[in-house]
């Protein structure tokens, strides 16, 4: 893009609760840390919204000319079933249920998460930081803050939140839609104190445990992110992202550790950003419900995964987004129209791009930049892409160039995505594609012969077997999608 015409990037900082212009710590660089998954189960589609958002952020930073270093962690050291140092170890619990080693569990679900990352066209970060690779560094980090900021109990080493300035300022107060999930642990000095190191209980042996000055055990969940972000990005770095659920406990605890370790009041990141929830009224998104909503389930029902990405981009990342099969159908239909428009444009331009100098296209690019520069407002950016496809009288090569720029931010794979790739066969489909095409040929012949009774009968039979006819579409049919 033309940097001289660029709008300044403004982002909402959860810590200060206001929009702020992005000014990097290191000139022309952007260093970003994103809280990744705990790999004890498959991620559900609500989890994946956080990574679509982080990818949009990273793509926007790259488009604006910053050298991006993005880190996403993999928590393969099981934290507890409650953020508040209470409950069972998630990875140990799943390993016991599956009768597998904890390492096998972590490997399987890490690979499943990476498959979802690929399916949603989320770019690879500069680093996947694997928590178990950093346990010695975590122990050293804890030793460095233990004397001034921690105390030891029978269950582990705890951080005293009263030893740092403004603990919990990131979280919302009780009058500001806040929540508290800190459970009581016998002997804690303050209700909000949290575990830095969790000791293995006497008489037990965990599959994942390490020697430490406080006995055998495992690091606290919050410690992992502080150690890995500093190791890979340095302190302070530019942006820390995560889901809005991290805003209440996990990220305030990270900030407390960062303050303790740096001997300052700095939070560690200049800007903290949080995406809002994906709401599912059916109650099937939670992992505890068994057959929960995940990317593979969408594919199994006949949806291309980029329809889900588009559905996320249609809403601002800080707004709640309701999932429904109807909303996903609408997003898939919109994606089909976009892809068909792109195919026509590519054909008209003969695949050749050209430098943008037409005033209307320069203005459209400026509007797109303004939308994304206003806190990543992809919901305003998407209609501008569709407007571009409708400007059929303007130079095709220049339009193709601008399309590529826009898609480098939105990440819909429009350079390669074909219309027929969006026709995904549901796992329980009753017919083979060759059978469908044969019946459609028979229907077309019947219509040509004005045998409308036969044509209607073929149509009804196809619908009964999960196929919807798309008479105005060159592909002629679609799989029927039932949520």
N, C-alpha and C positions, 0 to 999 in steps of 0.2 A: 504494500500500500504506500501511498505518498505520505511520508511522515510529516512533511511541512503542513499538510492539511488535516492532520490527525487531531481528533478531539482528545483532550486529556482523559485518561481512564479513571473513573470514580467508582469506588467500591464501598459497600456498607460494612463498617467495622463493628462486629458484635460487641467488642470490648468498650468502645466509646459510644456505641449506639447512634452513629451518625455516618453520613457519606463522607469519604475522604479521597482526595486525589492520590493515585498510586505514585509514590516516589520511592524507587528502589534503594535498598541499603547500599548496593554496589551498582555504579552507573551502568546502564544498558543491560543489566541482568535481572532476572526474576527467580527467586528461590522459594519454592512452594512445598509444603509438607501436607499430606493428606492421610488421615487416619484410615487404615485399611481394615480388613475383616479379621475376626478371630475364626480360624479355620477348623471349627468343630462340626460344621454342617454346611449345607448349600446356602448361598446368599439368596434372599428373596428379592423381588423386584423393588421393594421399598429400600432395601440396602443399596441396590444398584443405582438408585437416583442420585446418591451422593457422588458416585464416580462419573456419571454423565455430567453433573454440575462441575466437578473438579476438572474434567476434560474440557468443558466449555471455557472455563477460566484459563487453563493452560493454552488452549488454541487461540484465545483472544490475545493473550500476552505474546505468543509467538507471532501472530499476525501484525501486532503493533511494533514488532521489531526487537523485542527483548530476547536475550539468550536465556532460555528457560532451563532450570534444573528442578525437576519435579520428583519428589520421593513419595512412594506409597508403601506403608509397612504391611507386613504379614505377621499377625500375632499367632505364632505357632506354639507359644507358651500359654497354656490355658489359664485365663483369668476366671474369676468366680462367676456363678450364675447371677449374682447381684453385683452391681457396680460398687457396692458399699462394703466390700470385704466380708461378705456373708454368703453362705451356700456352698454348693459343690463346684469343683473345678470342671469347667465345660468340656475340655478335651479329655480329661481322665474319665469323666462320666460317659462320654460317647464311646471311648475306647472299650470301656467295660460292657456297654450295651452291644457293641458290634463284635466283641471278643477279638479285637485286633490291637496291635501295638499303637501307642499314641502317635508314633512317628508315621505309621501307615495312614492313620486318620488325617493327620495334618497334611500329608502329601496329597491324598485323594481330594480333599476339599480345597486345597490351594489350586490344584490343576482345574477343578470345576469352576472356581472363581475366575481363573485366567481365561477359560473358555468363554465365560460370559463377557469378560472384558473385550475379547476379540469379536464376539458376536455383535456387540453394541458399538463397534468401531471406536473404542476408547484407545487413545494412543498409549504406547508403552512409556512409562516414566523413565527418567534417567536411572533410577535405582528402585528395585524392590528390596526394601530392607527387611530381612528375616530376623525375627526377634531372637531366636536361639543362637544366632551368630554373634549376638551382642551381650550375652549373659555376663562374661567376665568384665566387660565395660560397665554393665549395670551395677555389679558388685562394687567396683572401684568408685563409681559415681555415688552410690549410697554411703560408702565409707567417707567420702569427702564432705557430706552434709550431715552425717549422723550426730556428731558431737554437739552442734549448735541447733539442729532442727528436728532431731528424732529422739525417740525413747523406745526401749525394748519391753515387750510383754511376752507372756508365755506363747502367744500365737504368732508373734513376729515383731518386726521393726516398724514403728509407726511414725508418721510425719506429724509434727505439732503445728497446726495451721496458725496458731497465734504468733508464731515466730516470723511471719512474713507480712508485708504490708498489704492491706486491702484484700485479704483472702476472699474469694468468691465474687469479686466485682463483675466477672464475666457472666455469672449465673443471674437469673432473675430473682428478685426478692419475692417474698410471699405476696406482696401487693402487685407484682408484675408477672403474673402467670408462672410463678416459680414452682418448683417441686422439690421435695426432699426424699431421698432414698437411702440416707445414711442410717444403717442399723446400729444398734447399741452393741459394742464389744466391751466386755468387762475390763475395766482398768484404763480405758481411754481418757485422756485429759479433756478433750473437747469432742463434742458429738461428730464434728466434721473431720476429725483426724483419720488418716487413711494409711493403708499398709504400703510400705516400701519393700519389705521382704516378708514373705509368708513361710513360716516354718512348717515343715512336715510334722503333723501331730505324732506324739510318742506312740510307738507300736505300729505305725503305718509306714509303708514305703510306696512312694509315687513313682510312676514311670519316668516322669521328668522332675528331677531334683538335682540341686548342685550344692557343693560345700560353700559355706560363707562364714564370716565372723559371727553370725547369729545362729549358726547351725544349718543343717541340711534344709533345703526348701527351694522356693521359686520366687522370682521377682514379682512385685506388684504390677498390675496392668499399667498404671499411670506412669511408672518409672520407665517402661520400655520406650514410649514415644519421646520423652524428654531426652533420653540418651541417644536414640537413633537420629532425631532431628538435628541435635547439636553436632553429632559426629559427621553427618553428611552435608549439612547446610551451614554450620556455624551459627553462633548467636551474636546479635539478633539476625533472624532471616525475615523474609518479606511477608509471606502469607501462610497461615495455617487453616486448613479446611476440615470440615467434618459435618455429620448430621446434627440437627438441632438437639437431639438427645444428648450429645456430647457436651453441649453448652452448660449443662447444670452441674455435672460432677467431674467427668473425665478431664475436660479442658481446664477448669479451675485448678484441679490438682496438678496438671502439667505445669501450669503457670507458677504455682507455689514452688514446685521443684526447681523450675528455671530460675526463679528469683533467689532461691537458696544457693544454688550452685554457682550463679554468676555474681553473688553478693551485691545484688542491685534490686531495684524495684521494677525492672523491665520484664515484661511478660514472656519474652523469648521471640515472639513474632510481632511485627509491626501491625499487621491486620489479621483479625480472626473472622472467618466467614463460615456460615452455617446454612445448609439447605433445609427447607421445611419438610414435613412428613408427606409421604404418599399415603393417602387414606384409602382403605379398602373396607367398604361397608359389609362385605360378606364374612369378614373375620377369618379369612383363609390365608392371610399373608404371614401370620406368625409361624415360626418354626415349630412351636409346640403343638400346632394343629395337625402335624403329620404331612399330608399332601398339600403343602403350602405353595403359594404362587412364586414361581421362579421363571427365569428366562426360558429354560427348556420347555416348561409347560406351555408357554405362549407359542413356541415353535411347534410343539406337538398338536396344538389346536389350529394350526394353519396360519400363524402370523409370522411375518418376517420380523426379526428382532429390531430392525431399524424403525419399525412402526412404533415400538415402545420408546426408542430414543426421541423420535419426533414428538410423541405425546409429552415427554418431559420438557422438551424445548418450547412447547406451546404455552407453558406456564412459566412465570418468573420463578427462579430457584428459591426465593424466600416466601413464596405463597404455598399454601397447602394445595396439593393436587389429588383429586379423587380418581382412583382407578375403577373403571368398569369395563366390561367387554364392549359396551356400546362406544365408549370413548376411544378404545383401542381400534375398533372397526373404523371410526371416523378418521383417526390418525393414519391408518393404513390406506384408506381411500384418498386422503390428502397426499400421502406420499406417492401413490400411483399417479395422480395427476401431475405432480411435480416431475416425476421421472419421465412421463410421456412428453412433457414440455421440454425437458432437457434433451431427450432423444431427437425431437424436432429441431431444436436449436443446433445441436451438434451436427446434424445432417446438413442444415442450411449453411453452417460455417465451414463445412467439410473438415471439421476437427481442428481448424486453425484458429489460434488466438491472435489478438492484436492489441496494441497499447491503447489504453482508454483515454480518449480526448474529446469525445462527444459531450457537449455540456449537460445533456439530460442524464447521461450515465455517470459523469463526474458528480453530479448532484445526488444521484441515487446511491452511489458509493459513500458519499458524505453522510447521507441519512442513515445508512446501515452502520457506519462507524459511530455515529451519534447514539444510536440505539444500544449497541453493544458496550459503548463507553459509559453508559448510564447504568452501572451495576449489572452488566451482562444481560441486558433485556432482550433475550432471544425471542420472546413473544412478539416484540415489535420488529425484530429483524426478519423473521420468517415471511411475513407478508411482503416485505421488500424484495425478497428473492422471487416470490410469485409475481410481483409487479414486473420484475426484470424479464421474466419469461413471456410476459404479455406484450412487451415492447417490440413487436415483430418487425416494425419498419426501421428500427435502428440497426447500425452495423453489427452483423452476427458475430464477427470475430471479437469485437470489443465486448459484446454481451457475454460471450463465452469466457473471456478473461475475468470479468466481474463475477460471473457465476462461480468460477473456480475459487476466487478470493472468498466469496461468501461461504462456500461450502468448506473451505479450509478452517473456518470458524465453527460452522454448524455440524460438520462431521457426518453428513448423510451419504457419503460415498457416491456422489452424483457423477463423478468422472467415469465410474465403471459400472454402477448399478443399472441393470436392465429390467425392463418391465416384466419379463417372464420370470425373473428371479423372485419377484414379489408374490408369485403364486406358489405358496408353500403347501405341500400335501399334508393334511392332518394325519396323525398317527393311526386314527381309527377310520380312515376313509375306506369306503366299500368298493370303489371302482378304480381300475387302472386308467391312466391318462389316455392310453390308446383306445380304450372302450368308450370313453367320454367323447373323444374326437370322432369316432365312428358314428355314435348316436347323433352328434351335432351335424355331421354331414347328411345323415338321413333326415334330420329335422329340416335342414336347409333345402333339401330336395323336395320334401313334402310342402314346405311353404311356397317354393317356386311353382309347384303343381296345384297350388291353392287347396291343398289337403290339410286344412287347418286343424281338423280333429286329430289327425296323426301327429302333427307338429306339437299341439298342446299336450297330447299324451306323452310324447317323448320328454317334453319339458317337465311335466309333473313327475315322471319317473326319475329323472335326474335329480330334481329337488328332493325327492324322498330319500335318495341315496347320498345326500350331502353336497350336491352341486348346484350352485346358482348360475343362471345364464346371464351373460353380460353382452346383450345384442349390439350395443354401441361401441364395444371394445374390440380392437383387432384380435385379442386373444380369445374372445367369444364366451369364456366361462370362468367362474371362480369356485373355489370350494366354499360351501356354506359354513359359516362359523357360528357355533353355539357356545356361549360361555357356561 
